[in-house]
Amino acid sequence: MVRRTKDEAQETRSAILDTAERVFSERGVSRTSLTDIAEAAGLTRGAIYWHFTDKADLFCEMFARVTMPMEDAPCQVDHSRAADPLASIRTMMVTILKRTSEDAQARRVFHIIFHKCEYVDEMKPVWKRFSEMQASCVSRIEQGIKAAIANGQVAKHVDARRAALGLHALVDGLISKWVMDPDYMPIKSEAEHVVDFFLGALGHAPASGLPAQRRVRTTRAAGQVRKSVRLRQALVRR
């Protein structure tokens, strides 16, 4: 009897979390009350409070039960110790993107985190976990890029930290955009191509000693000078 009661309590708790996930995704966190969740789950507010202190507690528990793509085992690899660190980073990035496209629950939670929640004080525990997850991911990429530079896979002029931030922002941005608009790109089939495009750029050193941005400005300035000279020559001939 006790076992049955515990099982029933767990089923109710899971049903509340499932419902909260769906309603938060549809309405947004700030516009959803515990009464809304209770009604959608076919329960009373008392049943909600039996399992959760308040809406923030419910939200945190909803987030905590989901293994996000960046927390999967393939994404916890120490790239700096891999025989091919660049390939290891590539596998992680592609895995994150493909997992997001295949896991409906992770996709819903990402949608809520990116687009349906205002991180006021009561939501700080959620943002703290998400921020720590992101920082850990960036750190692993950075160490992997440093190893790739040492192996000669990545150009020596590349700043590992900046490259890591850029690659993480690529994945983060694609997920954020895709969960809001799945038609943005076929992420499952395009993940490898997009990742390869950006990783490939890390292996190309600048054509001169100038940083890329200065090379662009210098090239433009030279073009303007040549255009000015040609214009003066034309006026002289007239």
N, C-alpha and C positions, 0 to 999 in steps of 0.2 A: 504493500500500500504506500509506504514511504517512497519507494522507488518510483512508483507511478506518479505520485505527487510532484517529485523532482523533475520527472520527464515532462509532465504537463507544464510546469513552470518554465522549463527551458524552451518548450515549444511556443509558449506565449511570448517569452522574451524575444525569440527569433522572429516571430510574426510581427512584433512591434518594430524591430529593427528593419525588417524587410519593407514594412509599410512606410516607415520614416524615410528610408532610402528613396522610395518611389515618390513620396509626396514632396520631399525636399527638392528632388530633381525637377518636379513639375512646377512647383510654386516658388521655390527659393526658401532659404532657411528663415530669413527675417519675417516672411509673410506666412509662415507655417506655425501654428500653435499646437500645443499638446492635445487640445481638444480636436483639432483637425486630424491629427494622427490617430487618436482614439476612435473617432468616428469612422475613419477610413479602414481601421483594423477591426471594427465591430466590437470595440471594448469600451470600458469606462475610463475616465481620467484617473480614477483610483487605481486601476490596473496598471496604468502607465507609471504612476508614482510608486507603486509597489516595487517596480524594477529599476526605476531611474529617478535620480534626485530632481532633475529639471531638464529643460530642452538641451542645454549645453552638454550635460552628462550623456543624454541620449545620442546627441550628435557625435561626441567623442567615441562612444562605444560603437556606433555604426562605422566610424572610420577605422577604429582599432581592429575590428574583426576581419577587415579586408587586407589581404596580402597584396600590396601594390606592386606593379611590374618592376619597379626599381629595387624591391626588396626580395625578389625571387633569387634562388640560388645562382642561376647563371649570371646575375647582375652583381653578385657579391665577390667576384673573382679579383684577386690581387693581380692587376695587369702587369705590374712591374716585375713580377716573377714568371710571367708567361714566356714561353720560348719565342713567341711572336706577339709582342705586346700590342701592336697595331691591329692585328687580327682579333685579339682578345677584346679590345675596345669596340671594334666593329660588331662582333657577336653580341656584346652587351646592348649596344644601341639598337640593333635590328631586333633583338629579342624584346626589348621594352616596347618598341613600336608595334610589333606584330602581336604581342600579348595584349596590348591595349585594344587592338582591333578585334581580337578573338574573345576577350573576357568581358561580357556584358556588365557584370557587377563592377569590375574595376573601372569600366568606361563611365558608368553612372556616377560613381564616387568622384572620379576626376572631374566630371561635368559640374558636380556640386561644388567641389573645392575651387575650381577655376572661375566659375560663372554664377554660382547660386548662393554664395556665402559672403557676409560681411564679417571681417575678423575683428570684432569688438572684443573687449576684455574677456568675456565668458568663452570665447572661441580660441583663446591663445594656446591652450594645450594642443589643439588640432594643428594650428599653424606651426607650433614648435616642432611637432613630430615631422610635419611635411618639410620644414626648413632643414632639419637635421638630416633627413633622407636625401635632400638635394645636395647639401654640403658634402655628405659622404660620397655621393656619386661623383661630384666634381673632383674631389680629392683623389679618388681612384683613377679617374681619367687623367688627371694631371701627372700622377706617378707613372702611369702607363706611357704617356707621351714622353716623359723624361727618359724612360727606358728605351723607347723607340728612337729617340734622338741619339742615345748612346750606341744603339745598334745600327745607326745609319739609315733607318727607315724614314725618318723625318728630318727635314732640313735643320741645320744647326742654328739658323737665325730665328727659328720659331720659339716664341715665348710659351712655355708649357702651360702656365696658369691661364693666360689669355686664350690659348687654344682650347683648353678644357672648359672654360666658361662658355666659349662660343659653341662647342659641340653639345654641351648640356642645354644651352639655350635653344639650339636647333631641335633637339628632341622634345624639350618642354613646350616650345612654341608650336610644333606640329601636333602634339597631343592636345594642347589647349584649343587650337583652331579646329582640329578634327572632331573632338567631342561635341563642339558647338555646331559644326557643319560637316557631316560625314561625306558630303559631295565635294568637299574641298580638294581631296585627292584620294585615290584608292591606296590607302596607307599600307595595306598588307602586301600588295604587289610592287609598290614603289619604294618601300622602306630601304631595301638594299641599295637601289640606285641612288637615292638621295644621300644616304650615309657615305657611299663610296665616292660620290662627287666631292663632298667636303673633306673626307679623309685624304683623298688624292691630292688635294690642294696643299696639304701640309708637306708634301715631298718636293715642292718646287721652290727653289730659292729665287730671290729677286734677280732680275737681269743685270742690275748694277748694285752698287753699294748703298743706294738710296732706299729708304723705306718706300713701300708701294704708293702711299698717299703723296709723298713728295715727288715720286717719279711721274705721277699723273699730272700734278701741278706744273712740274718742269716741262713736260711734254706739251701741255696746253700753252704755256708761256712761249715756248719755242715756236709753236705753230702760229701764235699771234704775231710774233716778231717777223717770221717769214712772210706772213700775209701783209704786214705793214710795209716791208721792204718792196714787195711786188707792186703794191699800190703806188708807192713813191716813184718807182721806176717807170710805171705806166704814165704817171703825170709828167715826168721829165720828158718822155718820148713825145708827148703831145705838145 
